[in-house]
Amino acid sequence: MIQKMLGTAACALLVSLAGAAQAEGKIVISNWDGYMPAELLENFTKETGIEAEMTVHATNEEIMGKVVASGGKGYDVLFVSGQFGEALHKLGLAAELDHGNIPNLANLYPEAMELSHDVGLKYSVPYAWGTTGLCYRSDLVKAEPTSWNDLLKPSDDLKGKTTMLATDRWLMMPALLSLGYSINTVDEAEVAKAKELLIETKKTLLSYDDTTFYTKLVSAEAHLVEAWDGWCNYGIAENADIKYVIPQEGSDMWVDTMVVTSSSENKAAAEAFINYILKPDVHRWVAENILYKVPNKAAMDSLDPALVTQYPNLGISPAELLKFEQLRDLGDGQKLWSKTVTEITAN
Amino acid sequence: MVLSRRIVLTGPGIAWIVALLVIPCLLILGNSFFERGVYGGIDYIFTLENYARAADPLYAAVFWNSAQVAGITTLISLLVGYPAAYCIAQMNPRRQLACLILVMLPLWSNYLIRTYAWMVMLNNEGLINRVLIGAGLIDAPLPLLYNDFAIIIGLTYGYMPFMILALFSSISKLGPDLREASTDLGASAFTTFRRVTLPLTLPGIAAGSVFVFVLSVGNFVTPDLLGGGKRTMLGNLIYDQFLTARDWPFGSAIAAIVVFIMMALLTAQAIIVNRRSREDGEAGQ
């Protein structure tokens, strides 16, 4: 029975890998579920004649696992966060982009060409960007939060009503910022300090949560959560009392990027897809649909001002974003980080 | 002739197990002796470092915590599942079938969806708390979700069918004759259960307990969702090493250690059951 169940699991894995196998002349794109308007691919095919198929991943980690295992075969365009794009590049799994095939790069903010993980956008093109901060119920908190310490050392009325992001990088980030360290530090003493703080914080948390934190705000199960700005907007859409703030100690500047795999057999078509996304009206449609900022000046300039009024964090300017450090791949420091996170969550 | 028929009949099953169980396990074992590449992936340089890292007391604590949670889950499943399986085994065939279908019914829907359903039931604004507050039994919501209690509830609910089915197959083989003989010889109902029924259904108890324990110890969805990510179990640890840390060699080393420990436990269990049944056989003669 156990063997059978393990066998079934392995079989399901094979099927899902096979499902990504591409047909001739078709490009296969993997994006987060719900991170792109549903009709976008259809419109792309209508306009360019290129067939495109969409697969979804729940997390950066999931698509990295698949791509590293298969060498990227079966995928043409991957949507991953910058630091994962960086890892793909260093593993030789990301293709060098031919900017001649992507003339719409000219629509991007100049700042978007200077991303620290990939200056000049040699192998990745930014799709959306933003900050990580505090998302809260302004009608339920006693005082408006201003600092990461409002989450890390919550007042008594907030104990048991806060959540933090579960993925290692964002789990550690509030403590590192609060202590004034780099969010990419691999210094053992600094990481240990952050760990001590987070072990104390854990006792006050409702949960670690990467996926349902905004619904917890809507249901009032949580009053204050660590959140990505765009995802906080989904809460605001359901309850106007939900607000977003970047704490005074700062944030990270995260960038979700599009990467063409080095194993892609349709590289020109993959680049045509990226070029299509960067068209001002398409990228504006993306921003309106997913409620995340896009790094496209032409698109953001034509964004409906009413949206920015409703979702103020859409108005954060590129100059403000660039004040913050970007998450970078930790290289060998990852071992220290993952052990530290285990020490926190197993404590 | 007999030999070739044996090969034909067992061949597909053996091929299945070799291709989808033995080979993957050997790959995991192999990976555990290499180094993690600086950016993930595997550098094929032999090392024992992964096992040295796994010897850290931190991971022993995770193992112990997981064993506790899985052990409690197994115990509750057994205590609840045994009477249920016993009752079902006594029913007439038609009702038996209906009950067995009911036991298996939850397995027809996705585990993740059933886990989310528990979140809806158990949270502070959830069904149970609302009913209790509405009835005036409590003033503030009980902390039912995001703790070990919720994890154990979720695991017990999820894996109870395996326990009941394993026990049922063992109990239903037991005819009424031995129990009647025991009663005729003057044993009380409790003594009959303790000296006759229980020993004879021990293989079912062992099988069901192993199912529930092994499935629980490796589960990572339930601790994440119902435990709120605040309890790292073995499944989470291995999952995190493979996905979040992209440290396949270290994840493989932990997985290999878990497989070895499980194999040792299963072997020990098989030896005990074997010896017990041999002793019983000798005592009977």
Interface residues (C-beta under 8 A of the other chain):
Chain A: M1 I2 Q3 M5 L6 G7 A10 C11 T59 E61 E62 M64 G65 V68 A87 K90 L91 G160 T163 A166 T167 D168 K202 L205 L206 S207 Y208 D209 T212 S219 A220 E221 D329 G331 D332 Q334 K335 W337 S338 K339 V341 T342 E343 T345 A346
Chain B: W16 I17 L20 L21 P24 R36 G37 V38 Y39 G40 G41 R53 D56 L58 Y59 A61 V62 N65 M119 N123 N124 E125 P143 Y146 F162 V210 F211 V214 L215 D224 G227 G228 G229 K230 R231 T232 N236 L237 D240 Q241 F242 L243 T244 A245 R246 D247 F250
